[in-house]
Amino acid sequence: MPERKEVAVTCPCCSSRLVIDVRTQTVLSHRRAEQLDEAGKPRVDEGDWNNALDRVRERSDDAPSKLDAALERERGRARNLDDLFERAREKLSEPDDDEPPSGARD
């Protein structure tokens, strides 16, 4: 059985419903008792839907610029790797001054 990542508890003082991340021990969400239905689940009103829709729109609006930035980082990374490869190849083709010629003896 997989370990649970979050738990939902009811506050004994105010009857609010808290959702807690077990690993970080932080409250992920909370609802006051009057915001819950008979089953203890959060009631969702039009404001909640509008907030969620706004967050989705913001993410959608940011997506193209984030994609462009990620593509540019990848292009830059490829150029950097090409430069590193070229420098390493040049270094290998240069004679090493510290080593004696292959025909020399001690």
Sequence and secondary structure as in RCSB ss.txt:
>XXXX:A:sequence
MPERKEVAVTCPCCSSRLVIDVRTQTVLSHRRAEQLDEAGKPRVDEGDWNNALDRVRERSDDAPSKLDAALERER
GRARNLDDLFERAREKLSEPDDDEPPSGARD
>XXXX:A:secstr
    SEEEEE TTT  EEEEETTTTEEEEEE GGGB TTS B   HHHHHHHHHHHHHHHHHHHHHHHHHHHHHH
HHHHHHHHHHHHHHHHHHS  TTS  TT   
